[in-house]
Structure formats: C-alpha cells, structure tokens
Amino acid sequence: MPSQNARVLRHIVLFAFKPEATPPEIASVEAAFAALPGQIPEIIDFEWGTDVSIEGRAQGFTHCFLVTFADEAGREAYLPHPAHQAFVALVGQHREKVLVIDYWARSTAG
C-alpha cells in the first residue's frame, strides 16, 4: 500500500447492477475486477466493497472499487489493457449504471 505521503492517482468505480443480474453473475464481476491487479502491473493498490451505508443515498449503486496508480501513465496503460477491456465487456452485460471518478489523493495525516 502507498505511504501516507505518497501522491497517487485514485480511480473509483461504482456499479449498480441490473435487477435481473443473478448473484453468481455479480460474483463473477467481483472476481474479475479483483483479478485485474494480478494482470496489470500498473495497479499499485486495489480494494473493493459493497454498500453498507445506513443513509439510503446510494442511488442504486451497490459496489465500490478503488484502483490506485502511481501516476497518469499507469492509468493510461490500464484503460486500454486487454485484461481491463475484457472486464469492461463482462460487466457491461450486468450493470445498469456506472460512475467513475479519478482524483489525486491528498492526505492530511502525518
């Protein structure tokens, strides 16, 4: 994991799945996304989870994936990478909505 003071590029991806997407189909998307760090060396950190908020403001989004790159070149290598493109094709069959936000991480710690 990057140090607290490292400047890194975060790539956040949120998915809302189609109502007809089955639990095994959603699990296949989760597994495929989680496999990308082993296939794309530019990914320096990765985490994901499902919505557990009690605020009721998720707007149908259930899954959040956080991909970290050292720099813009890492993201530029990731986006067209064949493993990422295969994942995009897979998830496209099952997702209803997607939201992507990239940002340079800022830390106030330490």
C-alpha positions in Angstrom: 0.0 0.0 0.0 1.3 3.5 -0.8 2.7 5.5 2.1 0.5 8.2 3.7 2.6 11.0 2.0 2.7 9.4 -1.5 0.9 11.3 -4.2 -1.2 8.7 -6.0 -3.9 8.7 -8.6 -7.2 7.0 -7.3 -9.7 5.6 -9.8 -13.1 5.0 -8.1 -15.7 2.8 -9.9 -19.2 2.4 -8.7 -21.7 -0.1 -10.1 -25.4 -0.5 -9.9 -26.4 -3.9 -11.3 -29.5 -4.7 -13.5 -32.4 -6.1 -11.4 -32.1 -9.4 -13.4 -28.4 -9.8 -12.6 -28.1 -13.0 -10.6 -25.8 -13.4 -7.5 -23.4 -15.7 -9.5 -23.2 -13.1 -12.3 -22.4 -10.4 -9.8 -19.9 -12.6 -8.1 -18.2 -13.2 -11.5 -17.9 -9.4 -11.9 -16.4 -9.1 -8.4 -13.9 -11.8 -9.1 -12.9 -10.5 -12.5 -12.3 -7.0 -11.1 -10.3 -8.3 -8.2 -8.2 -10.3 -10.6 -7.0 -7.2 -12.5 -4.2 -6.2 -10.1 -2.5 -9.6 -10.8 -2.8 -8.9 -14.6 -2.0 -5.2 -14.8 1.2 -4.3 -13.0 0.4 -0.5 -13.1 -2.2 -1.1 -10.4 -0.3 -0.4 -7.2 -3.2 -0.9 -4.8 -6.8 -2.2 -5.0 -9.7 -2.6 -2.7 -13.4 -3.0 -3.0 -16.6 -3.5 -1.1 -20.4 -3.3 -1.2 -22.6 -0.6 0.2 -23.4 -0.8 3.9 -24.4 2.8 4.4 -27.5 3.5 6.6 -28.1 6.8 5.0 -30.1 5.5 2.0 -28.3 7.7 -0.6 -26.6 5.1 -2.7 -28.9 5.8 -5.7 -28.8 2.1 -6.6 -25.0 1.8 -6.5 -24.0 -1.3 -4.6 -20.4 -1.9 -5.4 -17.4 0.4 -5.0 -13.9 -0.4 -6.4 -10.9 1.7 -5.7 -7.9 1.3 -8.0 -4.7 3.1 -7.3 -2.0 4.1 -9.8 1.4 5.8 -9.1 0.7 8.3 -11.9 -1.3 9.1 -15.0 0.9 6.8 -17.1 -0.3 3.9 -15.0 -4.0 4.8 -15.6 -3.2 5.3 -19.3 -1.8 1.8 -19.5 -4.7 0.3 -17.5 -7.6 1.7 -19.5 -6.8 0.0 -22.9 -5.1 -3.1 -21.3 -6.7 -6.3 -22.8 -7.5 -7.6 -19.3 -9.3 -4.4 -18.4 -11.2 -4.4 -21.8 -12.3 -8.0 -21.2 -13.6 -6.9 -17.8 -15.4 -4.0 -19.3 -17.2 -6.4 -21.7 -18.1 -8.7 -18.9 -19.5 -6.1 -16.5 -21.3 -4.3 -19.4 -23.7 -7.3 -19.6 -24.8 -7.0 -16.0 -24.5 -3.3 -14.9 -27.3 -0.8 -15.1 -25.2 2.2 -14.1 -21.6 3.1 -13.6 -19.9 6.1 -12.1 -16.2 6.7 -12.4 -14.2 9.4 -10.6 -10.4 9.9 -10.6 -8.6 12.1 -8.2 -5.1 12.8 -6.9 -5.1 11.6 -3.3 -4.4 14.3 -0.7 -3.5 13.2 2.9 -3.6 15.4 6.0 -2.1 12.6 8.1 1.4 12.6 9.3 
